[in-house]
């Protein structure tokens, strides 16, 4: 009877140790699966990083183009203001000439 009790106790201890080992150290198959998943996630991360770098590079080029266009717009606006002043001055001169011509022809 004593031996059977010892056997049961030893079997229970063995079961406990096996379950403890399973919780502490996963099986080789589980480790391989986890390593495979990690590798897949690392590859996805690297692909995303490459896409991000490409988009940032493209964004940088587009910002550079926008800055160039803003400078060109500023210069064009300045030129247009100058032309507007010249046109307004020419219109005023023509009005004066028309007024002088009209007034001058009445008195002749």
Buried (B, 14 or more C-beta within 10 A) or exposed (E): EEEEEEEEEEEEEEEEEEEEEEEEEEEEEEEEEEEEEEEEEEEEEEEEEEEEEEEEEEEEEEEEEEEEEEEEEEEEEEEEEEEEEEEEEEEEEEEEEEEEEEEEEEEE
